[in-house]
Amino acid sequence: MLPEDEPYSFQTQWQQALQRIKAALGQVRTWVLVTVAGIVVGLVLAWLSPVTYTARLSFVVEDAKTGGGSIMSALAGQFGFDIGSLSGGASGVLAGDNVLELVRSQHLIKKTLLTPVDSNKQYSLADLYADTYGWKEKWKNSSKVGKQVDFTPGLSTFGRLGDSLLQRIIKQIGEKELSIAKPDRKLGFFEMQTTMRNEQLSQLFCKRLLQESADFYIETKTRRLSTNVKRLQAKADSLQYALNRKTYSAADASRMLLDVNPVYTAPEVTAEISSRDKVVQGTIYAEIVKNLEISRTALIQETPTVQVVDTPELPLKKNELHWWMAAAAGGAIGFAASVLLLAWFYRKPV
């Protein structure tokens, strides 16, 4: 026969509960020790956690009209019409979400780090970063480096050792200290944040990184048209100089006709050739100037705009772990851990 289940007894359950409470109260020392240990750990973390500063910058990108629409806009602009809003669409490097990867690129981070901190132009942002984080002293005392490492503004390479150390700075910034996001997917606003241990460094790096990104994009986007404008401008200047000389030459030839002997026809031919050359050069010059203005209009149409909305201003947001918050959090976690530990230890056997 199977044994019958024991009848439920409230008195028995109450006695078991009292025994557990009594046993748990007997472990007050364990509670206190674990809670104090949590408080100590929290204080240590607060003491070891460095103070950082966050620079926040928001901007909006207004891209240019691309494709055939910009050319049509340029041509229509010669007659006083603006049809830019009816053609083309926004695209390119800074259009859409591509800006997120562009700003985080190692090339632009490196260019920003190699800009001078001040007008002295001998101390770069990379030098300030390495000094702030104590890396320069660490490198100097290291057996692998063993020397002073500087990142002079204006240089692009620093040897194999210097480049590898600079890459370490770039990697840490890109992975841990730089963030860029698009808060609303439907809007063209972007928000960039840099969090570093030096307030001036965080502010300068955030502002200059956006400037480097904007310059890089605008220069890349308008390089072809800018080259074309410069080439046409050089031709226009050359033709203008030649046309001025031909104008003086034609005037001299016309004046000689007044004093020439009617028997001789050479001066008349010279005057006719000078006049013809002047007309030809004038026609060519007019076409060059026309094409130059069309190219300038197209260049304006293709040039995007990066407008800063909010710029980081001192004092920046200060991030620090307060000792009392760390102690309270550590104590709470320690107390909860001790309760769970004792509950598991005195659990009812199955």
C-alpha positions as a Markdown table, in Angstrom:
| # | Residue | x | y | z |
|---|---|---|---|---|
| 1 | Met | 0.0 | 0.0 | 0.0 |
| 2 | Leu | 1.1 | 3.5 | -0.7 |
| 3 | Pro | 1.7 | 5.7 | 2.3 |
| 4 | Glu | -1.0 | 8.3 | 2.8 |
| 5 | Asp | -0.1 | 12.0 | 2.6 |
| 6 | Glu | 0.2 | 13.7 | 5.9 |
| 7 | Pro | -2.6 | 16.1 | 6.7 |
| 8 | Tyr | -1.9 | 19.8 | 6.2 |
| 9 | Ser | -1.1 | 21.5 | 9.5 |
| 10 | Phe | -1.0 | 25.3 | 9.8 |
| 11 | Gln | 0.9 | 24.9 | 13.1 |
| 12 | Thr | 3.6 | 22.8 | 11.4 |
| 13 | Gln | 4.0 | 25.3 | 8.7 |
| 14 | Trp | 4.2 | 28.1 | 11.2 |
| 15 | Gln | 6.9 | 26.3 | 13.2 |
| 16 | Gln | 8.9 | 25.7 | 10.0 |
| 17 | Ala | 8.7 | 29.3 | 9.1 |
| 18 | Leu | 9.8 | 30.4 | 12.6 |
| 19 | Gln | 12.8 | 28.0 | 12.4 |
| 20 | Arg | 13.8 | 29.5 | 9.0 |
| 21 | Ile | 13.5 | 33.1 | 10.3 |
| 22 | Lys | 15.5 | 32.1 | 13.4 |
| 23 | Ala | 18.2 | 30.5 | 11.3 |
| 24 | Ala | 18.4 | 33.5 | 9.0 |
| 25 | Leu | 18.6 | 35.9 | 11.9 |
| 26 | Gly | 21.4 | 33.8 | 13.1 |
| 27 | Gln | 23.3 | 34.8 | 9.9 |
| 28 | Val | 23.1 | 38.5 | 10.5 |
| 29 | Arg | 26.8 | 38.6 | 10.5 |
| 30 | Thr | 26.8 | 37.2 | 7.0 |
| 31 | Trp | 24.3 | 39.8 | 5.9 |
| 32 | Val | 26.4 | 42.6 | 7.3 |
| 33 | Leu | 29.7 | 41.3 | 5.8 |
| 34 | Val | 28.3 | 40.9 | 2.3 |
| 35 | Thr | 26.5 | 44.3 | 2.4 |
| 36 | Val | 29.7 | 46.0 | 3.7 |
| 37 | Ala | 31.7 | 44.2 | 1.0 |
| 38 | Gly | 29.2 | 45.6 | -1.6 |
| 39 | Ile | 29.7 | 49.1 | -0.2 |
| 40 | Val | 33.4 | 48.8 | -0.4 |
| 41 | Val | 33.3 | 47.6 | -3.9 |
| 42 | Gly | 31.1 | 50.5 | -4.9 |
| 43 | Leu | 33.5 | 53.0 | -3.3 |
| 44 | Val | 36.5 | 51.5 | -5.1 |
| 45 | Leu | 34.7 | 51.7 | -8.4 |
| 46 | Ala | 33.8 | 55.3 | -7.7 |
| 47 | Trp | 37.4 | 56.1 | -6.9 |
| 48 | Leu | 38.7 | 54.3 | -10.0 |
| 49 | Ser | 36.1 | 55.6 | -12.4 |
| 50 | Pro | 37.6 | 58.7 | -14.3 |
| 51 | Val | 35.6 | 61.9 | -14.8 |
| 52 | Thr | 34.6 | 62.4 | -18.4 |
| 53 | Tyr | 33.1 | 65.3 | -20.3 |
| 54 | Thr | 30.5 | 64.9 | -23.1 |
| 55 | Ala | 30.4 | 67.3 | -26.0 |
| 56 | Arg | 27.1 | 67.2 | -28.0 |
| 57 | Leu | 26.7 | 68.7 | -31.5 |
| 58 | Ser | 23.7 | 68.5 | -33.8 |
| 59 | Phe | 23.6 | 69.5 | -37.4 |
| 60 | Val | 21.5 | 69.2 | -40.5 |
| 61 | Val | 22.6 | 68.3 | -44.0 |
| 62 | Glu | 21.0 | 69.9 | -47.1 |
| 63 | Asp | 22.3 | 67.9 | -50.0 |
| 64 | Ala | 22.6 | 69.3 | -53.5 |
| 65 | Lys | 20.5 | 68.4 | -56.5 |
| 66 | Thr | 22.2 | 65.6 | -58.5 |
| 67 | Gly | 22.0 | 64.2 | -61.9 |
| 68 | Gly | 20.7 | 66.0 | -65.0 |
| 69 | Gly | 18.5 | 68.2 | -62.9 |
| 70 | Ser | 21.4 | 70.4 | -61.7 |
| 71 | Ile | 22.5 | 71.0 | -65.3 |
| 72 | Met | 19.0 | 71.9 | -66.3 |
| 73 | Ser | 18.8 | 74.3 | -63.3 |
| 74 | Ala | 22.1 | 75.8 | -64.4 |
| 75 | Leu | 20.9 | 76.4 | -68.0 |
| 76 | Ala | 17.6 | 77.7 | -66.8 |
| 77 | Gly | 19.4 | 80.0 | -64.4 |
| 78 | Gln | 20.9 | 81.8 | -67.4 |
| 79 | Phe | 17.4 | 83.0 | -68.2 |
| 80 | Gly | 16.3 | 83.8 | -64.7 |
| 81 | Phe | 14.4 | 80.6 | -63.9 |
| 82 | Asp | 14.9 | 78.3 | -60.9 |
| 83 | Ile | 13.8 | 74.8 | -61.6 |
| 84 | Gly | 16.1 | 73.1 | -59.0 |
| 85 | Ser | 13.1 | 72.1 | -56.9 |
| 86 | Leu | 11.5 | 70.2 | -59.8 |
| 87 | Ser | 14.4 | 68.0 | -60.6 |
| 88 | Gly | 16.8 | 65.6 | -59.0 |
| 89 | Gly | 16.9 | 64.3 | -55.5 |
| 90 | Ala | 19.2 | 64.2 | -52.5 |
| 91 | Ser | 21.9 | 61.6 | -52.7 |
| 92 | Gly | 25.6 | 61.3 | -52.1 |
| 93 | Val | 28.0 | 60.6 | -49.3 |
| 94 | Leu | 26.3 | 62.7 | -46.7 |
| 95 | Ala | 22.8 | 61.8 | -47.8 |
| 96 | Gly | 20.8 | 59.4 | -45.7 |
| 97 | Asp | 22.7 | 57.2 | -43.2 |
| 98 | Asn | 26.0 | 57.3 | -45.0 |
| 99 | Val | 27.0 | 60.2 | -42.8 |
| 100 | Leu | 27.2 | 57.8 | -39.8 |
| 101 | Glu | 30.0 | 55.9 | -41.4 |
| 102 | Leu | 31.7 | 58.9 | -42.9 |
| 103 | Val | 32.2 | 60.7 | -39.6 |
| 104 | Arg | 33.5 | 57.6 | -37.9 |
| 105 | Ser | 36.0 | 56.9 | -40.7 |
| 106 | Gln | 39.7 | 56.5 | -39.5 |
| 107 | His | 40.8 | 59.0 | -42.2 |
| 108 | Leu | 38.7 | 61.9 | -40.8 |
| 109 | Ile | 39.5 | 61.0 | -37.1 |
| 110 | Lys | 43.2 | 61.0 | -38.0 |
| 111 | Lys | 43.0 | 64.4 | -39.7 |
| 112 | Thr | 41.1 | 65.8 | -36.8 |
| 113 | Leu | 43.6 | 64.5 | -34.3 |
| 114 | Leu | 46.5 | 66.1 | -36.2 |
| 115 | Thr | 45.0 | 69.6 | -36.0 |
| 116 | Pro | 46.8 | 72.0 | -33.7 |
| 117 | Val | 45.2 | 72.7 | -30.3 |
| 118 | Asp | 46.0 | 76.5 | -30.5 |
| 119 | Ser | 47.7 | 79.0 | -32.7 |
| 120 | Asn | 51.1 | 77.7 | -31.5 |
| 121 | Lys | 50.7 | 74.8 | -34.0 |
| 122 | Gln | 53.2 | 72.6 | -32.2 |
| 123 | Tyr | 50.8 | 70.7 | -30.0 |
| 124 | Ser | 48.2 | 68.6 | -31.7 |
| 125 | Leu | 44.9 | 67.1 | -30.4 |
| 126 | Ala | 46.6 | 63.7 | -30.6 |
| 127 | Asp | 49.3 | 65.0 | -28.2 |
| 128 | Leu | 46.7 | 66.4 | -25.8 |
| 129 | Tyr | 44.8 | 63.0 | -25.9 |
| 130 | Ala | 47.9 | 61.0 | -25.2 |
| 131 | Asp | 48.9 | 63.3 | -22.3 |
| 132 | Thr | 45.4 | 63.3 | -20.8 |
| 133 | Tyr | 45.2 | 59.5 | -20.7 |
| 134 | Gly | 48.8 | 59.2 | -19.5 |
| 135 | Trp | 49.9 | 57.3 | -22.5 |
| 136 | Lys | 53.0 | 59.4 | -23.3 |
| 137 | Glu | 54.5 | 58.8 | -20.0 |
| 138 | Lys | 53.6 | 55.1 | -20.2 |
| 139 | Trp | 55.2 | 54.9 | -23.7 |
| 140 | Lys | 58.3 | 56.6 | -22.6 |
| 141 | Asn | 58.8 | 54.2 | -19.7 |
| 142 | Ser | 57.9 | 51.2 | -21.8 |
| 143 | Ser | 60.6 | 48.7 | -23.0 |
| 144 | Lys | 58.9 | 48.5 | -26.4 |
| 145 | Val | 58.8 | 52.2 | -27.0 |
| 146 | Gly | 61.2 | 53.8 | -24.6 |
| 147 | Lys | 61.2 | 57.3 | -26.0 |
| 148 | Gln | 59.1 | 60.5 | -26.2 |
| 149 | Val | 56.4 | 60.2 | -29.0 |
| 150 | Asp | 55.0 | 63.4 | -30.5 |
| 151 | Phe | 52.4 | 63.9 | -33.2 |
| 152 | Thr | 53.4 | 67.2 | -34.8 |
| 153 | Pro | 50.5 | 69.0 | -36.6 |
| 154 | Gly | 50.8 | 69.1 | -40.4 |
| 155 | Leu | 52.6 | 65.7 | -40.7 |
| 156 | Ser | 50.8 | 62.7 | -42.1 |
| 157 | Thr | 53.2 | 59.9 | -41.1 |
| 158 | Phe | 55.3 | 59.4 | -38.0 |
| 159 | Gly | 57.2 | 56.2 | -38.8 |
| 160 | Arg | 56.1 | 52.7 | -38.1 |
| 161 | Leu | 56.1 | 53.1 | -34.3 |
| 162 | Gly | 54.4 | 56.5 | -34.3 |
| 163 | Asp | 51.7 | 55.4 | -36.7 |
| 164 | Ser | 50.9 | 52.3 | -34.7 |
| 165 | Leu | 50.5 | 54.4 | -31.5 |
| 166 | Leu | 48.3 | 56.9 | -33.4 |
| 167 | Gln | 46.2 | 54.0 | -34.7 |
| 168 | Arg | 45.6 | 52.9 | -31.1 |
| 169 | Ile | 44.2 | 56.4 | -30.3 |
| 170 | Ile | 42.0 | 56.4 | -33.4 |
| 171 | Lys | 40.7 | 52.9 | -32.5 |
| 172 | Gln | 39.8 | 53.8 | -29.0 |
| 173 | Ile | 38.0 | 57.0 | -30.1 |
| 174 | Gly | 36.1 | 55.3 | -32.8 |
| 175 | Glu | 35.0 | 52.4 | -30.7 |
| 176 | Lys | 34.4 | 53.9 | -27.3 |
| 177 | Glu | 34.3 | 57.7 | -27.2 |
| 178 | Leu | 32.6 | 58.8 | -30.4 |
| 179 | Ser | 28.9 | 58.3 | -31.2 |
| 180 | Ile | 26.8 | 59.7 | -34.0 |
| 181 | Ala | 23.1 | 58.9 | -34.5 |
| 182 | Lys | 20.1 | 60.1 | -36.4 |
| 183 | Pro | 17.4 | 60.6 | -33.7 |
| 184 | Asp | 14.5 | 60.7 | -36.2 |
| 185 | Arg | 14.8 | 58.5 | -39.3 |
| 186 | Lys | 12.4 | 60.8 | -41.2 |
| 187 | Leu | 14.3 | 64.0 | -40.6 |
| 188 | Gly | 17.8 | 65.1 | -41.8 |
| 189 | Phe | 19.1 | 66.0 | -38.3 |
| 190 | Phe | 22.2 | 64.2 | -37.0 |
| 191 | Glu | 23.6 | 64.2 | -33.4 |
| 192 | Met | 27.2 | 63.7 | -32.6 |
| 193 | Gln | 28.7 | 63.2 | -29.2 |
| 194 | Thr | 32.3 | 62.8 | -27.9 |
| 195 | Thr | 33.0 | 61.7 | -24.4 |
| 196 | Met | 36.6 | 62.2 | -23.2 |
| 197 | Arg | 38.5 | 62.9 | -20.0 |
| 198 | Asn | 39.5 | 66.4 | -21.0 |
| 199 | Glu | 36.9 | 69.0 | -21.4 |
| 200 | Gln | 38.8 | 71.1 | -23.9 |
| 201 | Leu | 39.8 | 68.0 | -25.9 |
| 202 | Ser | 36.2 | 66.8 | -26.1 |
| 203 | Gln | 34.9 | 70.1 | -27.3 |
| 204 | Leu | 37.6 | 70.8 | -29.9 |
| 205 | Phe | 37.5 | 67.2 | -31.3 |
| 206 | Cys | 33.7 | 67.3 | -31.7 |
| 207 | Lys | 33.6 | 70.6 | -33.5 |
| 208 | Arg | 36.7 | 69.9 | -35.7 |
| 209 | Leu | 35.6 | 66.4 | -36.7 |
| 210 | Leu | 32.4 | 67.8 | -38.2 |
| 211 | Gln | 34.4 | 70.6 | -40.0 |
| 212 | Glu | 36.7 | 68.0 | -41.4 |
| 213 | Ser | 33.8 | 65.8 | -42.5 |
| 214 | Ala | 32.0 | 68.7 | -44.2 |
| 215 | Asp | 35.1 | 69.9 | -46.0 |
| 216 | Phe | 35.9 | 66.4 | -47.2 |
| 217 | Tyr | 32.5 | 65.9 | -48.6 |
| 218 | Ile | 32.1 | 69.3 | -50.2 |
| 219 | Glu | 35.6 | 69.0 | -51.8 |
| 220 | Thr | 34.9 | 65.5 | -53.1 |
| 221 | Lys | 31.4 | 66.3 | -54.3 |
| 222 | Thr | 32.4 | 69.5 | -56.2 |
| 223 | Arg | 35.9 | 68.5 | -57.3 |
| 224 | Arg | 34.9 | 67.9 | -61.0 |
| 225 | Leu | 32.9 | 71.1 | -61.3 |
| 226 | Ser | 35.6 | 73.1 | -59.4 |
| 227 | Thr | 38.3 | 71.9 | -61.8 |
| 228 | Asn | 36.1 | 72.7 | -64.8 |
| 229 | Val | 35.4 | 76.3 | -63.4 |
| 230 | Lys | 39.2 | 76.8 | -62.9 |
| 231 | Arg | 40.0 | 75.6 | -66.4 |
| 232 | Leu | 37.4 | 77.8 | -68.0 |
| 233 | Gln | 38.5 | 80.8 | -65.9 |
| 234 | Ala | 42.1 | 80.3 | -67.1 |
| 235 | Lys | 40.9 | 80.2 | -70.7 |
| 236 | Ala | 38.8 | 83.2 | -70.2 |
| 237 | Asp | 41.7 | 85.2 | -68.7 |
| 238 | Ser | 44.0 | 84.1 | -71.5 |
| 239 | Leu | 41.5 | 85.0 | -74.2 |
| 240 | Gln | 40.7 | 88.4 | -72.6 |
| 241 | Tyr | 44.4 | 89.2 | -72.6 |
| 242 | Ala | 44.7 | 88.2 | -76.3 |
| 243 | Leu | 41.6 | 90.1 | -77.2 |
| 244 | Asn | 42.9 | 93.2 | -75.6 |
| 245 | Arg | 46.1 | 93.0 | -77.5 |
| 246 | Lys | 44.2 | 92.3 | -80.8 |
| 247 | Thr | 42.0 | 95.4 | -80.1 |
| 248 | Tyr | 45.1 | 97.6 | -79.9 |
| 249 | Ser | 46.5 | 96.0 | -83.0 |
| 250 | Ala | 43.2 | 96.5 | -84.9 |
| 251 | Ala | 43.1 | 100.1 | -83.8 |
| 252 | Asp | 46.7 | 100.7 | -85.0 |
| 253 | Ala | 45.9 | 99.1 | -88.4 |
| 254 | Ser | 42.8 | 101.3 | -88.8 |
| 255 | Arg | 44.9 | 104.4 | -88.0 |
| 256 | Met | 47.5 | 103.5 | -90.6 |
| 257 | Leu | 44.8 | 103.4 | -93.3 |
| 258 | Leu | 44.4 | 107.2 | -92.9 |
| 259 | Asp | 48.0 | 107.9 | -93.9 |
| 260 | Val | 48.7 | 105.1 | -96.4 |
| 261 | Asn | 49.3 | 105.7 | -100.1 |
| 262 | Pro | 46.2 | 104.5 | -102.1 |
| 263 | Val | 48.6 | 102.6 | -104.4 |
| 264 | Tyr | 49.5 | 100.2 | -101.6 |
| 265 | Thr | 46.9 | 97.6 | -100.5 |
| 266 | Ala | 48.9 | 95.8 | -97.9 |
| 267 | Pro | 47.8 | 98.1 | -95.0 |
| 268 | Glu | 44.1 | 97.5 | -96.0 |
| 269 | Val | 44.7 | 93.7 | -95.9 |
| 270 | Thr | 46.4 | 94.0 | -92.5 |
| 271 | Ala | 43.5 | 96.0 | -91.1 |
| 272 | Glu | 41.0 | 93.5 | -92.5 |
| 273 | Ile | 42.8 | 90.5 | -90.9 |
| 274 | Ser | 43.2 | 92.3 | -87.6 |
| 275 | Ser | 39.5 | 93.2 | -87.6 |
| 276 | Arg | 38.5 | 89.6 | -88.5 |
| 277 | Asp | 40.8 | 88.1 | -85.8 |
| 278 | Lys | 39.3 | 90.4 | -83.3 |
| 279 | Val | 35.7 | 89.3 | -84.2 |
| 280 | Val | 36.7 | 85.7 | -84.0 |
| 281 | Gln | 38.4 | 86.0 | -80.6 |
| 282 | Gly | 35.5 | 88.1 | -79.3 |
| 283 | Thr | 33.1 | 85.4 | -80.3 |
| 284 | Ile | 35.2 | 82.6 | -78.7 |
| 285 | Tyr | 35.6 | 84.8 | -75.6 |
| 286 | Ala | 31.9 | 85.3 | -75.3 |
| 287 | Glu | 31.2 | 81.5 | -75.5 |
| 288 | Ile | 33.9 | 80.8 | -72.9 |
| 289 | Val | 32.4 | 83.3 | -70.5 |
| 290 | Lys | 28.9 | 81.9 | -71.1 |
| 291 | Asn | 30.2 | 78.4 | -70.4 |
| 292 | Leu | 32.0 | 79.7 | -67.3 |
| 293 | Glu | 28.8 | 81.2 | -65.9 |
| 294 | Ile | 26.9 | 78.0 | -66.6 |
| 295 | Ser | 29.6 | 76.0 | -64.8 |
| 296 | Arg | 29.6 | 78.4 | -61.8 |
| 297 | Thr | 25.8 | 78.1 | -61.5 |
| 298 | Ala | 26.1 | 74.3 | -61.7 |
| 299 | Leu | 28.8 | 74.4 | -59.0 |
| 300 | Ile | 26.5 | 76.4 | -56.7 |
| 301 | Gln | 23.7 | 73.9 | -57.4 |
| 302 | Glu | 26.0 | 71.0 | -56.5 |
| 303 | Thr | 27.5 | 72.4 | -53.4 |
| 304 | Pro | 25.8 | 71.0 | -50.3 |
| 305 | Thr | 25.2 | 72.8 | -47.0 |
| 306 | Val | 26.1 | 71.4 | -43.6 |
| 307 | Gln | 24.4 | 73.6 | -41.0 |
| 308 | Val | 25.3 | 73.4 | -37.3 |
| 309 | Val | 22.2 | 73.6 | -35.1 |
| 310 | Asp | 23.6 | 73.1 | -31.6 |
| 311 | Thr | 27.3 | 73.5 | -30.9 |
| 312 | Pro | 29.1 | 72.3 | -27.7 |
| 313 | Glu | 29.8 | 75.1 | -25.3 |
| 314 | Leu | 31.8 | 75.2 | -22.1 |
| 315 | Pro | 31.1 | 73.9 | -19.5 |
| 316 | Leu | 30.4 | 70.5 | -20.9 |
| 317 | Lys | 28.3 | 67.8 | -19.3 |
| 318 | Lys | 30.3 | 66.2 | -16.6 |
| 319 | Asn | 30.1 | 62.5 | -16.1 |
| 320 | Glu | 31.2 | 61.1 | -12.8 |
| 321 | Leu | 30.2 | 58.3 | -10.4 |
| 322 | His | 29.5 | 59.9 | -7.0 |
| 323 | Trp | 30.8 | 58.0 | -4.0 |
| 324 | Trp | 27.5 | 58.0 | -2.2 |
| 325 | Met | 25.6 | 56.6 | -5.2 |
| 326 | Ala | 28.2 | 53.9 | -5.7 |
| 327 | Ala | 28.1 | 53.0 | -2.0 |
| 328 | Ala | 24.3 | 52.8 | -2.0 |
| 329 | Ala | 24.2 | 50.7 | -5.1 |
| 330 | Gly | 27.0 | 48.4 | -3.9 |
| 331 | Gly | 25.3 | 48.0 | -0.5 |
| 332 | Ala | 21.9 | 47.3 | -2.1 |
| 333 | Ile | 23.4 | 44.7 | -4.4 |
| 334 | Gly | 25.4 | 43.1 | -1.5 |
| 335 | Phe | 22.3 | 42.9 | 0.7 |
| 336 | Ala | 20.2 | 41.4 | -2.1 |
| 337 | Ala | 23.0 | 38.9 | -2.9 |
| 338 | Ser | 23.1 | 37.8 | 0.8 |
| 339 | Val | 19.4 | 37.4 | 1.0 |
| 340 | Leu | 19.4 | 35.2 | -2.2 |
| 341 | Leu | 22.3 | 33.2 | -0.9 |
| 342 | Leu | 20.7 | 32.5 | 2.5 |
| 343 | Ala | 17.4 | 31.7 | 0.8 |
| 344 | Trp | 19.1 | 29.2 | -1.4 |
| 345 | Phe | 21.0 | 27.7 | 1.5 |
| 346 | Tyr | 17.9 | 27.3 | 3.8 |
| 347 | Arg | 15.6 | 26.3 | 1.0 |
| 348 | Lys | 13.1 | 23.5 | 1.7 |
| 349 | Pro | 14.3 | 20.2 | 0.3 |
| 350 | Val | 12.2 | 18.7 | -2.4 |
